[in-house]
Amino acid sequence: MGTRLCEVCRVEVDSQRLEGISDTRLCAEHAEDIKEFGGEFVMTAKQQATSKAGSLKLNYGTVETTRKRNAGAIDKLRDKYRLENQ
C-alpha cells in the first residue's frame, strides 16, 4: 500500500489508519476534527423487502449498507484549517 497525504494538512496518513480504513483521505487529527461537520463518511442502511408485491404480509431480508464520502464536511474542514493557519 502506497503513501497518502491528508487532504487538509498534506501530512502523510499513518499506515495503520490506512489498513483500518483503506479509503480514508484524512490524518488521525483531522479525522477527529471532521466529526464537528458530520464525519468523513455518511452511512445509510436499507432493509430489503422479500415479500411479494401487494402482499399484506411483510418479510424482510438482508440490510444493505452504503458509505458515501461526506465531501461537504471535508470542504468545511479544509476551509477551517486554512483560516486557522493563515
C-alpha positions as CSV (number, residue, x, y, z in Angstrom):
1,M,0.0,0.0,0.0
2,G,1.4,3.4,-1.0
3,T,1.5,6.6,1.0
4,R,-1.3,9.0,1.0
5,L,-1.4,12.7,2.1
6,C,-4.1,14.2,4.2
7,E,-6.5,16.3,2.1
8,V,-6.4,19.0,4.7
9,C,-2.9,19.4,6.0
10,R,-0.9,17.4,3.4
11,V,0.8,15.3,6.2
12,E,1.2,11.6,5.4
13,V,-1.7,9.5,6.7
14,D,-0.5,6.8,9.1
15,S,-0.2,3.3,7.5
16,Q,-2.1,1.7,10.4
17,R,-5.0,4.1,9.7
18,L,-4.9,3.2,6.0
19,E,-5.0,-0.5,6.9
20,G,-8.1,0.0,9.0
21,I,-9.9,2.5,6.7
22,S,-8.4,2.0,3.3
23,D,-10.3,4.8,1.5
24,T,-9.7,7.5,4.2
25,R,-8.3,10.8,3.0
26,L,-7.6,12.3,6.4
27,C,-4.8,12.0,9.0
28,A,-5.9,10.9,12.5
29,E,-6.0,14.5,13.8
30,H,-8.4,15.7,11.0
31,A,-10.4,12.5,11.2
32,E,-11.3,13.5,14.7
33,D,-11.9,17.2,13.8
34,I,-14.3,16.3,11.0
35,K,-16.8,14.9,13.4
36,E,-17.8,18.5,14.1
37,F,-19.1,18.6,10.5
38,G,-20.7,15.1,10.4
39,G,-17.8,12.8,9.8
40,E,-15.7,11.8,6.8
41,F,-18.3,9.3,5.6
42,V,-22.1,9.2,5.7
43,M,-23.5,5.7,6.2
44,T,-27.0,4.6,5.1
45,A,-28.8,1.4,5.6
46,K,-31.8,0.0,3.7
47,Q,-33.7,-3.2,4.6
48,Q,-34.6,-5.3,1.6
49,A,-38.2,-6.4,1.4
50,T,-38.6,-10.0,0.2
51,S,-42.4,-10.1,0.3
52,K,-44.5,-10.3,-2.9
53,A,-45.6,-7.0,-4.4
54,G,-49.0,-6.0,-2.9
55,S,-48.9,-8.6,-0.1
56,L,-50.0,-7.5,3.4
57,K,-47.5,-9.8,4.9
58,L,-44.2,-8.1,5.2
59,N,-41.0,-10.1,5.0
60,Y,-37.6,-8.6,5.2
61,G,-34.3,-9.9,4.1
62,T,-30.8,-8.5,4.5
63,V,-29.8,-5.0,5.3
64,E,-27.9,-3.2,2.5
65,T,-25.4,-0.5,3.7
66,T,-23.7,2.1,1.7
67,R,-21.0,4.5,2.6
68,K,-20.5,7.8,0.8
69,R,-17.7,10.4,1.3
70,N,-19.0,13.5,3.1
71,A,-17.5,16.0,0.6
72,G,-19.2,19.0,2.2
73,A,-17.7,18.2,5.6
74,I,-14.2,17.8,4.1
75,D,-14.6,21.2,2.3
76,K,-15.7,22.8,5.6
77,L,-12.8,21.3,7.5
78,R,-10.3,22.4,4.8
79,D,-11.7,26.0,5.0
80,K,-11.4,26.0,8.8
81,Y,-7.8,24.7,8.6
82,R,-6.9,27.5,6.1
83,L,-8.4,30.2,8.3
84,E,-6.6,28.9,11.4
85,N,-3.2,28.7,9.5
86,Q,-3.1,31.9,7.6
